[in-house]
Every structure is written in structure tokens, then in C-alpha cells.
Amino acid sequence: MADIKIQKLTKEELAKMGVFSWPIWEKESSRFDWKYDSVEQCYLLEGDVTVTYSGGKPVRFGKGDFVTFSKGLACIWDIKIPVKKHYNFK
């Protein structure tokens, strides 16, 4: 089942995973549809987002959260505060 996992990781855990060397993506406040063709992991440096997907409750995350989106997830991103995040596709 397609889903979203939110974690609070320590700086040490993030560094061990190489998160701080991942590319950075930024997006202004907006609302848009998105579908994940592969697993994405990301670490939010800034932002406040609510993601809604079929079969699940709205999921809210923001600065300091480590988020994993499963392959095949179709959702709507609603960015309340502009996002800046490190990201990695698996």
C-alpha cells in the first residue's frame, strides 16, 4: 500500500545516511498533484506541508522531519510555508 512515513532523526543519523550531501529542492507556497514513480526520502530544512492521498488521512510535516514516500503514491501537496528540503530517490 502506498503511504507516507514521518520520522524525527538525529543529526548523527542523518549524517550517517549522507542526507546533507543530497540535492536540495525548493518550492513556494502552492498546491499541486504528484505521483511517486520510485521511493523518495527527504529531510525538510524549512516548510509546512499537508499531503493528502486516497485511502489515507491528510499528513502534515515540516522543518526537521524526515519523510519517506512510497513508490506508486499519488497525492496532493499543499505547501503552506515554502519548502526547502534535501531529497533522494531510490
N, CA, C and O atoms as a DFTB+ gen file, in Angstrom:
360 C
 N C O
     1  1       0.833      -1.193       0.000
     2  2       0.000       0.000       0.000
     3  2       0.875       1.253       0.000
     4  3       1.881       1.326       0.706
     5  1       0.478       2.219      -0.793
     6  2       1.214       3.479      -0.865
     7  2       0.990       4.263       0.421
     8  3      -0.141       4.403       0.887
     9  1       2.077       4.772       0.985
    10  2       1.920       5.543       2.213
    11  2       3.066       6.517       2.421
    12  3       3.979       6.636       1.605
    13  1       2.976       7.220       3.566
    14  2       3.949       8.243       3.948
    15  2       4.409       7.937       5.363
    16  3       3.593       7.689       6.251
    17  1       5.727       7.957       5.570
    18  2       6.298       7.708       6.900
    19  2       7.080       8.947       7.328
    20  3       7.923       9.444       6.581
    21  1       6.798       9.438       8.523
    22  2       7.482      10.616       9.064
    23  2       8.280      10.197      10.285
    24  3       7.772       9.516      11.175
    25  1       9.552      10.621      10.313
    26  2      10.433      10.293      11.430
    27  2      11.165      11.541      11.909
    28  3      11.350      12.500      11.159
    29  1      11.572      11.508      13.160
    30  2      12.472      12.519      13.721
    31  2      13.808      11.814      13.924
    32  3      13.936      10.958      14.799
    33  1      14.804      12.175      13.114
    34  2      16.121      11.553      13.207
    35  2      17.119      12.544      13.787
    36  3      16.957      13.756      13.644
    37  1      18.142      12.028      14.437
    38  2      19.189      12.895      14.983
    39  2      20.091      13.367      13.847
    40  3      20.112      12.773      12.769
    41  1      20.827      14.429      14.099
    42  2      21.794      14.936      13.109
    43  2      22.810      13.852      12.774
    44  3      23.257      13.748      11.631
    45  1      23.174      13.045      13.766
    46  2      24.129      11.959      13.539
    47  2      23.550      10.904      12.592
    48  3      24.242      10.427      11.692
    49  1      22.278      10.541      12.797
    50  2      21.625       9.561      11.924
    51  2      21.523      10.094      10.494
    52  3      21.761       9.368       9.529
    53  1      21.167      11.370      10.378
    54  2      21.057      11.990       9.055
    55  2      22.414      12.026       8.353
    56  3      22.508      11.731       7.162
    57  1      23.462      12.387       9.091
    58  2      24.806      12.446       8.518
    59  2      25.275      11.060       8.080
    60  3      25.882      10.917       7.019
    61  1      24.998      10.052       8.883
    62  2      25.395       8.680       8.541
    63  2      24.740       8.222       7.237
    64  3      25.339       7.471       6.467
    65  1      23.500       8.678       6.990
    66  2      22.781       8.335       5.764
    67  2      23.234       9.179       4.569
    68  3      22.859       8.893       3.432
    69  1      24.040      10.217       4.821
    70  2      24.508      11.086       3.749
    71  2      23.505      12.139       3.312
    72  3      23.642      12.723       2.237
    73  1      22.490      12.386       4.144
    74  2      21.405      13.292       3.792
    75  2      21.906      14.682       3.398
    76  3      21.372      15.288       2.469
    77  1      22.920      15.191       4.089
    78  2      23.365      16.564       3.854
    79  2      24.123      16.734       2.537
    80  3      24.453      17.854       2.148
    81  1      24.399      15.623       1.852
    82  2      25.020      15.701       0.519
    83  2      23.976      15.501      -0.591
    84  3      24.304      15.619      -1.771
    85  1      22.731      15.202      -0.224
    86  2      21.667      15.047      -1.214
    87  2      21.334      16.406      -1.833
    88  3      21.565      17.443      -1.212
    89  1      20.792      16.404      -3.055
    90  2      20.381      17.675      -3.677
    91  2      19.305      18.368      -2.842
    92  3      18.654      17.753      -1.998
    93  1      19.139      19.660      -3.101
    94  2      18.116      20.452      -2.413
    95  2      17.049      20.876      -3.421
    96  3      17.350      21.273      -4.547
    97  1      15.791      20.778      -2.981
    98  2      14.643      21.213      -3.776
    99  2      13.902      22.274      -2.980
   100  3      13.711      22.143      -1.771
   101  1      13.484      23.336      -3.679
   102  2      12.734      24.401      -3.030
   103  2      11.458      24.683      -3.814
   104  3      11.437      24.598      -5.042
   105  1      10.403      25.017      -3.092
   106  2       9.117      25.316      -3.738
   107  2       8.348      26.315      -2.902
   108  3       8.281      26.205      -1.678
   109  1       7.757      27.309      -3.590
   110  2       6.957      28.327      -2.916
   111  2       5.623      27.731      -2.455
   112  3       5.281      26.600      -2.803
   113  1       4.881      28.507      -1.671
   114  2       3.549      28.081      -1.238
   115  2       2.709      27.796      -2.477
   116  3       2.603      28.637      -3.370
   117  1       2.112      26.606      -2.526
   118  2       1.346      26.192      -3.696
   119  2       0.600      24.909      -3.388
   120  3       0.745      24.335      -2.309
   121  1      -0.201      24.465      -4.348
   122  2      -0.953      23.222      -4.232
   123  2      -0.848      22.519      -5.586
   124  3      -1.103      23.128      -6.625
   125  1      -0.469      21.223      -5.572
   126  2      -0.304      20.511      -6.836
   127  2      -0.424      19.003      -6.635
   128  3      -0.209      18.490      -5.537
   129  1      -0.771      18.306      -7.711
   130  2      -0.836      16.845      -7.713
   131  2       0.559      16.284      -7.957
   132  3       1.361      16.891      -8.667
   133  1       0.852      15.110      -7.363
   134  2       2.144      14.469      -7.553
   135  2       1.984      12.955      -7.477
   136  3       1.160      12.449      -6.715
   137  1       2.776      12.236      -8.270
   138  2       2.803      10.771      -8.188
   139  2       4.254      10.326      -8.102
   140  3       5.101      10.798      -8.859
   141  1       4.537       9.416      -7.176
   142  2       5.893       8.917      -6.955
   143  2       6.135       7.659      -7.780
   144  3       5.500       6.627      -7.568
   145  1       7.079       7.767      -8.738
   146  2       7.454       6.626      -9.579
   147  2       8.480       5.740      -8.891
   148  3       8.728       4.612      -9.317
   149  1       9.071       6.262      -7.825
   150  2      10.019       5.498      -7.015
   151  2       9.919       6.015      -5.577
   152  3       9.257       7.019      -5.314
   153  1      10.575       5.326      -4.665
   154  2      10.571       5.754      -3.259
   155  2      11.374       7.053      -3.147
   156  3      12.467       7.164      -3.702
   157  1      10.829       8.021      -2.434
   158  2      11.576       9.248      -2.155
   159  2      11.741       9.387      -0.653
   160  3      10.805       9.176       0.118
   161  1      12.961       9.751      -0.254
   162  2      13.246      10.122       1.131
   163  2      13.647      11.588       1.100
   164  3      14.358      12.026       0.196
   165  1      13.186      12.347       2.094
   166  2      13.572      13.749       2.140
   167  2      13.655      14.230       3.590
   168  3      13.027      13.683       4.496
   169  1      14.459      15.278       3.764
   170  2      14.635      15.905       5.068
   171  2      14.324      17.379       4.902
   172  3      14.995      18.073       4.139
   173  1      13.305      17.868       5.615
   174  2      12.886      19.255       5.457
   175  2      13.730      20.206       6.294
   176  3      13.827      20.082       7.515
   177  1      14.332      21.152       5.600
   178  2      15.104      22.214       6.247
   179  2      14.183      23.377       6.613
   180  3      14.418      24.089       7.589
   181  1      13.123      23.555       5.808
   182  2      12.135      24.614       6.020
   183  2      10.809      24.126       5.461
   184  3      10.777      23.233       4.614
   185  1       9.714      24.712       5.935
   186  2       8.424      24.471       5.329
   187  2       7.371      23.885       6.246
   188  3       7.647      23.433       7.357
   189  1       6.153      23.914       5.732
   190  2       4.985      23.329       6.382
   191  2       4.093      22.818       5.253
   192  3       3.618      23.596       4.425
   193  1       3.869      21.499       5.225
   194  2       3.179      20.851       4.114
   195  2       2.103      19.905       4.646
   196  3       2.292      19.242       5.665
   197  1       0.985      19.852       3.948
   198  2      -0.019      18.820       4.181
   199  2      -0.171      18.048       2.874
   200  3      -0.406      18.636       1.819
   201  1      -0.034      16.732       2.955
   202  2      -0.186      15.873       1.784
   203  2      -1.418      15.002       2.008
   204  3      -1.582      14.388       3.062
   205  1      -2.275      14.965       0.998
   206  2      -3.493      14.162       1.047
   207  2      -3.419      13.107      -0.045
   208  3      -3.026      13.400      -1.174
   209  1      -3.798      11.876       0.291
   210  2      -3.797      10.805      -0.711
   211  2      -4.998       9.899      -0.497
   212  3      -5.534       9.815       0.608
   213  1      -5.413       9.229      -1.547
   214  2      -6.577       8.350      -1.496
   215  2      -6.338       7.221      -0.503
   216  3      -5.287       6.581      -0.514
   217  1      -7.316       6.986       0.348
   218  2      -7.214       5.897       1.307
   219  2      -6.470       6.258       2.580
   220  3      -6.291       5.407       3.452
   221  1      -6.035       7.500       2.703
   222  2      -5.304       7.898       3.899
   223  2      -5.763       9.254       4.400
   224  3      -6.347      10.039       3.654
   225  1      -5.496       9.520       5.667
   226  2      -5.810      10.813       6.244
   227  2      -4.751      11.815       5.797
   228  3      -3.627      11.420       5.484
   229  1      -5.091      13.117       5.762
   230  2      -4.080      14.116       5.437
   231  2      -2.886      13.991       6.395
   232  3      -3.053      13.756       7.591
   233  1      -1.690      14.153       5.842
   234  2      -0.458      14.017       6.616
   235  2       0.263      15.366       6.586
   236  3       0.511      15.926       5.518
   237  1       0.596      15.881       7.784
   238  2       1.272      17.178       7.883
   239  2       2.698      16.970       8.377
   240  3       2.944      16.190       9.297
   241  1       3.632      17.679       7.748
   242  2       5.027      17.609       8.169
   243  2       5.713      18.924       7.848
   244  3       5.190      19.753       7.103
   245  1       6.907      19.099       8.432
   246  2       7.607      20.363       8.229
   247  2       9.054      20.289       8.661
   248  3       9.653      19.215       8.714
   249  1       9.598      21.438       8.965
   250  2      11.003      21.590       9.309
   251  2      11.435      20.540      10.337
   252  3      10.799      20.367      11.377
   253  1      12.541      19.840      10.017
   254  2      13.093      18.853      10.932
   255  2      12.568      17.446      10.743
   256  3      13.054      16.514      11.383
   257  1      11.569      17.273       9.861
   258  2      11.012      15.940       9.638
   259  2      11.755      15.216       8.515
   260  3      12.139      15.822       7.516
   261  1      11.949      13.906       8.699
   262  2      12.489      13.019       7.668
   263  2      11.292      12.223       7.159
   264  3      10.654      11.496       7.919
   265  1      10.992      12.366       5.869
   266  2       9.770      11.802       5.306
   267  2      10.112      10.818       4.189
   268  3      10.972      11.085       3.350
   269  1       9.421       9.674       4.195
   270  2       9.571       8.677       3.134
   271  2       8.218       8.501       2.449
   272  3       7.205       8.227       3.093
   273  1       8.231       8.668       1.121
   274  2       7.044       8.478       0.295
   275  2       7.224       7.173      -0.467
   276  3       8.274       6.953      -1.071
   277  1       6.221       6.310      -0.449
   278  2       6.345       5.015      -1.113
   279  2       6.118       5.131      -2.622
   280  3       5.432       6.036      -3.099
   281  1       6.708       4.200      -3.350
   282  2       6.544       4.116      -4.796
   283  2       5.063       3.891      -5.109
   284  3       4.394       3.086      -4.461
   285  1       4.564       4.618      -6.114
   286  2       3.179       4.476      -6.530
   287  2       2.204       5.411      -5.843
   288  3       1.028       5.458      -6.205
   289  1       2.682       6.160      -4.850
   290  2       1.811       7.073      -4.115
   291  2       1.370       8.221      -5.021
   292  3       2.207       8.914      -5.599
   293  1       0.075       8.417      -5.142
   294  2      -0.494       9.569      -5.847
   295  2      -1.113      10.463      -4.780
   296  3      -1.893       9.994      -3.951
   297  1      -0.770      11.744      -4.798
   298  2      -1.203      12.618      -3.717
   299  2      -1.324      14.063      -4.178
   300  3      -0.998      14.412      -5.313
   301  1      -1.802      14.884      -3.261
   302  2      -1.870      16.326      -3.474
   303  2      -1.015      16.991      -2.412
   304  3      -1.234      16.800      -1.216
   305  1      -0.036      17.776      -2.857
   306  2       0.801      18.553      -1.955
   307  2       0.141      19.912      -1.757
   308  3      -0.266      20.556      -2.725
   309  1       0.033      20.347      -0.510
   310  2      -0.467      21.675      -0.168
   311  2       0.605      22.323       0.708
   312  3       0.692      22.057       1.907
   313  1       1.408      23.168       0.091
   314  2       2.531      23.811       0.787
   315  2       2.052      25.126       1.387
   316  3       1.707      26.065       0.669
   317  1       2.035      25.176       2.726
   318  2       1.570      26.367       3.450
   319  2       2.710      27.374       3.665
   320  3       2.524      28.583       3.527
   321  1       3.896      26.843       4.006
   322  2       5.104      27.657       4.179
   323  2       6.134      27.097       3.204
   324  3       6.348      25.885       3.183
   325  1       6.785      27.949       2.387
   326  2       7.709      27.461       1.363
   327  2       8.666      26.373       1.875
   328  3       9.164      26.424       3.000
   329  1       8.895      25.393       1.000
   330  2       9.691      24.210       1.339
   331  2      11.117      24.324       0.815
   332  3      11.366      24.799      -0.293
   333  1      12.035      23.872       1.647
   334  2      13.432      23.652       1.259
   335  2      13.794      22.313       1.864
   336  3      13.734      22.137       3.081
   337  1      14.176      21.354       1.003
   338  2      14.437      20.005       1.510
   339  2      15.576      19.324       0.762
   340  3      15.804      19.578      -0.420
   341  1      16.285      18.456       1.475
   342  2      17.207      17.512       0.848
   343  2      16.348      16.345       0.397
   344  3      15.415      15.957       1.100
   345  1      16.651      15.771      -0.783
   346  2      15.836      14.652      -1.254
   347  2      16.704      13.592      -1.943
   348  3      17.799      13.872      -2.430
   349  1      16.169      12.366      -1.964
   350  2      16.859      11.242      -2.583
   351  2      15.812      10.262      -3.095
   352  3      14.917       9.858      -2.353
   353  1      15.924       9.879      -4.373
   354  2      15.043       8.856      -4.939
   355  2      15.766       7.527      -4.947
   356  3      16.937       7.453      -5.318
   357  1      15.069       6.468      -4.535
   358  2      15.659       5.115      -4.516
   359  2      15.137       4.307      -5.676
   360  3      15.510       3.145      -5.837
